[in-house]
Amino acid sequence: MSALADETRRLDQHDRLAEFRLRFALPLAADGSPALYLCGHSLGLMPTAAPALVQQELEDWARLGVRGHHEARRDWIGYAERLRPSLARLAGAREDEVVAMNSLSVNLHLLMASFYRPTGARRCIVIESGAFPSDRHAVASQIHWHGLDVDDALIELAPAQGAEDCDESQLEELLATRGAEIALVLWPGVQYRSGRAFDLARIAAAARRAGAHCGFDLAHSLGNLPHALHDADADFAAWCSYKYLNAGPGALAGAFVHARHRRADLPGLAGWWGHDPATRFRMGPEFIPATGAAGWQVSNPPILSAAPLLASLALFDEAGIEALRRKSLTMTGLLLGELDRHFSGQVQVLTPREDARRGNQLSMRLTAGRDAGRRAFEALGRMGVIADWREPDVLRVAFAPLYNSHADVARFAAALAGALADA
Ligand SMILES: *Cc1c(COP(=O)(O)O)cnc(C)c1O
């Protein structure tokens, strides 16, 4: 057995979080053996408590019909409220600064309706040049919808020569030189392709100095790293719940709006669920927003999609994001060491090495090139490794500390060695 396998076995024996793995449904490989699941960056695994919670809502619906709004074991009217304390802990926010609603790209649009208000020269949105396509489509369509020219008003910041990602200092420089033209910075918490984690407080501060709003897309970072959105002074943030939050495909997403912003003072898109709950059901014509992020809601929430999120957030509360973060850093640190020792000619790690700049995900370029790399990826699949391939040559693996074990790191390293040898 390899030195890494020995070490990871020892770490698992002393891991206080090890038992959480038993509370997830672990997928099987094609031959029926347990798969090595490293795709928490795309779709987190199902908490085994989720089906019962969904089933209870179906039963309450069957038993109660419309009365379920008030009389369900967990009343549907207040269902989204139940998610807030846990989301606030993960976001590093006050409870009234977070809300569970919609899906991610929709939330970006709703928040930009309030926080992207181009006026005169201050018309530009800054994103990274390698932004996730949905985010790029969202900001370009917002610019277009305001009657502006995307070529003029969309600034796609490119990494410096030879670098994988933009650096915080590049953003600071852009905001210092062209700040008066910038209305909004929309930036990821963790970059989906490289796995790089950004210093959100630093980015928000630079945007604020320039008089721009700052929003974060936390699709790859909420539930991955601890956040301190309130203290970072971000204007808003949005996330999905099916990646590291393990709430299932298309799950109910979430948003953060800093307490210094009041929906009542801002323009925005409204619906009855954003109305003050005290008077919502008086059904009056006037829109009186709920306080806090809840004022950005539009529709009543999908209970069947919220139930798995409730199951999942309970696990985060129990484990604690700080402890999860420590385990995550240990796992990715072990793999980085192993890649340095045994794979240096074959694999180029794209994720930064500093602890503060990486989360659960490591991205690596397979230097053999696209075709051999693709063959290695397919060989990994035959060995029961469920990972992710980004064209032309990037392998992404995530070690989710709730359900991945330290031994998964050793198993992956062994599989990778075999796959590269075959390819
Ligand atoms: C996963 C992801 C999305 C997906 O958007 P949906 O609205 O949930 O379909 C958008 N942006 C980023 C950065 C993502 O990682």
The ligand as a Tripos MOL2 file, in Angstrom:
@<TRIPOS>MOLECULE
LIG
   15    15     1     0     0
SMALL
NO_CHARGES

@<TRIPOS>ATOM
      1 C1        -23.7060   26.4940  -11.9150 C.3       1 LIG1
      2 C2        -23.6210   27.9160  -12.2910 C.ar      1 LIG1
      3 C3        -24.7080   28.5810  -12.8840 C.ar      1 LIG1
      4 C4        -25.9790   27.8510  -13.2040 C.3       1 LIG1
      5 O1        -27.0790   28.6940  -13.2500 O.3       1 LIG1
      6 P1        -28.5680   28.1840  -12.9780 P.3       1 LIG1
      7 O2        -29.3540   29.4080  -13.0520 O.co2     1 LIG1
      8 O3        -28.5700   27.5130  -11.6380 O.co2     1 LIG1
      9 O4        -28.9200   27.1890  -14.0410 O.co2     1 LIG1
     10 C5        -24.5620   29.9280  -13.1730 C.ar      1 LIG1
     11 N1        -23.4100   30.5870  -12.9020 N.ar      1 LIG1
     12 C6        -22.3520   29.9630  -12.3420 C.ar      1 LIG1
     13 C7        -21.1010   30.7190  -12.0630 C.3       1 LIG1
     14 C8        -22.4250   28.6170  -12.0390 C.ar      1 LIG1
     15 O5        -21.3700   28.0000  -11.5040 O.3       1 LIG1
@<TRIPOS>BOND
     1     1     2 1
     2     2     3 ar
     3     2    14 ar
     4     3     4 1
     5     3    10 ar
     6     4     5 1
     7     5     6 1
     8     6     7 2
     9     6     8 1
    10     6     9 1
    11    10    11 ar
    12    11    12 ar
    13    12    13 1
    14    12    14 ar
    15    14    15 1
@<TRIPOS>SUBSTRUCTURE
     1 LIG1         1 GROUP 0 **** ****
